[in-house]
Amino acid sequence: MKLATFCTTAIPIPGLGLVQDDEIIDVDLAARALGLIPPDSMLELLDQQEQGMNELHQILSKAEGRRFTEVKTFSEIGAAHKLADVQLHAPIPRPRKNIMCLGLNYAEHEKESAAASGRSSALPEYPIFFTKAPTTVNAPYGNIVIDPAVSLEVDWEVELGVIIGKMGKNIREEDALSYVFGYTVINDVTARDLQNRHKQFFKGKSIDGYCPMGPWIITADEIADPQQLNLGLRVNGVTKQEDNTSTMIFSVRQIIAELSCGMTLEPGDIIATGTPSGVGFARNPPEFLKAGDVMETEIEGIGTMRNRVVHV
C-alpha cells in the first residue's frame, strides 16, 4: 500500500491519500462515503493503526472495483484525483520528534569520508547516531533553499527512511522488522561547512527544508527485504550515488535493536539509515549544490523525489 499526504487546489489543507497507479484517493472523502470515520493524518493513522488500516483496506477494495456503490465511483464524488493534479507533501509533514539518522553506515562512504578528511579509515564498531530537527522536513518535489549567508557547501545524501509503526523498547534484532510500518525515500541534505565548523552533525544537518521525504510511504508488507533495495541520486541527470542497501554496515534490524536499547521508539518515529558513497564533499575536486540544480533521489520499489535548488 502506498500512503501519501497531499492537498488540492480545492482543498488546500493536507490530508491522507491512498496512491494507486497514477491516481490518489482522498481517504477522508472515501471513508465518509463508506460510512467510516477516517484518520485525518498519517500520524493519526499510526496512532490508531489497527482500525485505520482496516478502513484503508476497505477503501482499497472498493477502489480496485472502481465503485464504492452500484452507481457512483470515487471520481464522481471528488475522492479520486490524478497524481499529476495534486500537491504531495512529505508523508509526515511535521514529525513529533527529531529524525534519527545514521552516519557512515556504508563502507565505501566511510572510506571516502576518511580520505576527504585526512584521517585513517576505520569501520564503526557501533552505529553512529545523530538527529535532524523536525523543521528540516520538505516535500518530495519541494525546493531546496540555499542562503549564501548560512552555507556555501550544500551536499546531497540519498537514504532509506524507516517509519516506526508501534511502540517498543529493548527490541530484539530478530523482532525488529515487525516494528516497521513502512519505508520512504529521504535526502539528508547537509551544509558541510556548518558541519565542519561546529565539529558535529546536528547543526549542518538541521537547516530548514534540508530533509526532502517521500513521495509516499510504502507499507512494510510491500518490501520483501529492506536489505535488497537499489538506491541512487542524480544531479542534473548525472548519477552521483548508486548502491544497494545490502552494503549497509548495520542493517535495518540492527539499527532498530541498537537504537531501542534503553530508549522507547514510538509510532511515527523516522529513521534515516545512512548514505552510500558519492557525496559531493568527498569528490575531487569537491562538488556542492548551486541554484538551478535538480536532484532526483530514488529507491527501488519505493519511488523518486525531485527537488530543485534555489537561492534565497
N, C-alpha and C positions, 0 to 999 in steps of 0.2 A: 504494500500500500504506500502511495506517495501522498504525503501531507504537507501542505504549504500554508503560509499566511499571506493574504492578498487583499487588495481593495480594487474597487472600480470607480469610474467617474461618477456614477450614480450613488454609490455607497462608499465614501472615502475613508470610513473607519475600517481598519484592518480586521479581517475575520479569518476563520479557519476554512481551508479548502481541501478538497479531495481531487487529486490530479489523475486523469485518465487520458492517455494518449495526448492529443492536442487540446483537451478541454479541462476545465476546472469546475468542480461543483461546489457551490456555496453551501457549506454544511448547515448553517443556521436556517436558511430558507428551505432546504431539502428536508431537514429533520422536522421542522414545524409542519411542513406539508404532510408528513407521515405521522403526525401526532406525537412526535418525540420532543424531549427537552434537550437541546444540543449543548455541548461545551462551547463557551464563547471565545476560547483562545487555545493555543497549543498547550500553554501551561495548565489551564483548567482540564484539558483532556488528560494530561499526565497525572494530575491530582485525582481524577476520577476515571482511571484508565479502564477498569473492567466495564463499567456502564457505557463510557464514551466509545470504546472500541466496538462494543456490541451494536451501538447505534450506527457507527460508521459502516459496519458490515451490512446492516440493513439497507443503508443508503446505497452502498456499492452494489448490492444485489439488485436493487431497483434500477440503478444506472446501467448495469450490464444488460438489463431487459429493455432499456431505453425509455421506460414509462414508470411513473410512480402510481398512476391509476390507469384504468382502462382507456381513459380519454385524453390524458394530458402527459406531456413529457416534462422533464426538469427544465428544458429550454423554454417551454411555453409559460412556466411560472417565474422565469427570470433567475433560476437557480443554477443554470449551466452557462458557462462563458468560454469562448476561445482563449487559450492561454495568451495568445498574442494581444488580446484586448484588455488584459488586466495588468495591474502593477504588483509584482511579487516583492514582499518584504522578506527579511530574514525569517526563517521558520519560528524562531523565538526572538522577537524584536528587542526585548529588554529582559535578559536573564536576571534572576533574583540574586545571583552571586557572580563573582568573577569567573571568567572562563579559565579552566585549569588546563595547563599546557605542559608539554614535554620538550626539553631541549636536547639536542644531539642524540636523537633516537634512531638515526640511520648511520651505519658505519662510515659510509663514504662522505656523508655530511660532516661527521666528526673529524674525518681526516682533512677535508678541505678547510674547515674552520680552524683547525690547528695550524695548518700551513699558512693561512692568511694572517693568523695572529702571532706567528713566530714561536709557537710552543710545540712541545712534543705531543704526538698523537697517542691517546690512550682511551680505549672504550670505557664508558662509565660502568661502574660496578652495580650501581643502583640508578633508577630513573631520576632525572634532573627535572624537578617540578618548578613551575613559576605560574603566574596568572596574568590575565589581561582584564582590564576594567570592563564592566558591562556596557559602558558608553562607546566602546570600540566597535560594537556590532553594527554592521552595514548590510544593505540589501544585496542580493546576488548580482544585480545589474546596477548598483549604485556607484556614484563617482567616488574616487579616492582623492582627497584634497591634500595637496602639498602646500604648506605655508613655509616659504624660504626663511622666515624669521624663526621657525621652530626647528626645521630639519632640512638638510640638503642631500641626505643619504638614505632615501626610502627604498626598501628592498621587498622582495616577494618571497612567499613560502607556502606551497600547497601542502595541505594536511587533511587527513581523515578525521572528521569530527564524530564523536561518540555522544549520544544523548542517553543519559541515565533515566530508567523508567520506574524504578522502585527503590525505596529506602534500604540502605544496607550499611553495615559496619563490620570490619574484620571479615570481609568476603573472601572465601576460598577461591583460589585460582580456577579450580575445576567448575565452580558455580558462577564465575564472573559474567559470562555472556548472558546468563538468564536475567541479569540486572539491566541489560541494554534494551532501550526502547527502539532505537533506530540509529541511523548514520546519516551524516551530511558532509558537504564539502566546506572546508574552511581555508581562507588565505590569511595566514598570520603575518600581515604587513608590518614591517618593522622599520623604525627610524634608527639606523645603525650608529649614527653619530651620537645620538642620545644614549643608546645602549652602552657605547664605549665611554662616554663622559661620566655616566653615573655608576659604571662598574657592576651593573646587574641588568636583569632582563626587563623588569616591570615598566619603568618609565618609557623606554624606547618602544615597547610593545603596546602601550596604552593610549596612543593618540586617538582622538575621536575619529570613528569611522574606519579604523585600521583592522577590522575583522569582518570582511565580507563573509557571509554564510548562506548556504542554500544549495541549489534553488529551492530545495524542499528537504524533508526528512524521509528517507526510505526506511520502513519498519524492518526490524531485525530479521523477521521471518523471510524477507526477500533477499537477504545476503547470506549465502550458504557458508562463507568463510571470510571474515574480515581481514584475514592474513593472505588473501589471494586476489587483491584488487590492484589493477594498474592505476597509477596516478601521475599527473603531469601538469605543467604550467607553460603557457606560451605568452610571449610579449610581442605584440605586433605581428603575430603569426609565426614567430620563431620559437622553437622549443627550447626552453631553458632548464626545465626539470622533467625527468622521466624515469619512473622506477616502479616497484611493486611493493605492497605492504608486507610481503613475505620477508623483506630485508630489514624490517624493524629490529632493533636490538632488543626491545621489550615489547611483547605482543599486547594486544588489547586486554587479554585475560590477565597478564602480569601487571599491566598498568592499573587496572581496577583493583586487583588484590592489594597491591602496594599502596595505592592512594587511599583505600578504605581502611588501612591498618590504623586503628585508633581514631579514625575520622569518619563521620557519617556522610555517606553520599545520599542525595535526595533526588526525587523526580524533577527533571528539568535541568539538572547539572550537565554542563557541557565540558567534554574533554577533547582537546586538540592533541593529536598523538605524535606530533613531530614531523619534520620535513626532510625529504631526501636531498641529495647533493644538487648543485646547480644554482644556488642562490647568488645574488649579484655581488655582494661584498667579497666573495671568495674567488671571483673571476680575475683573470689577468689580461688587461687591467680591470679594476672593479667596475661594475655597471650598476647604475641606480636609475630609478624611475624618474620620468620627466613628463611635463604636461603634454597631453596628446597621446601618450602611450595607452595601449589597451591590453589588459591582462585577461587571459582565458584560463581558468582553473578547473581542472576536470578530474573526476574519479570514476572509473569503470563501474557501471551498474547503479550509479547514483545520479550524476548529471554534471553540467558545465555552468560555471559562472562567467560573467563578462563584465569587467569593471574598467572604466576609463579613468585616467589620471588627469586631474585639472589643478591649476594654481588657484590659490585663494584670491 
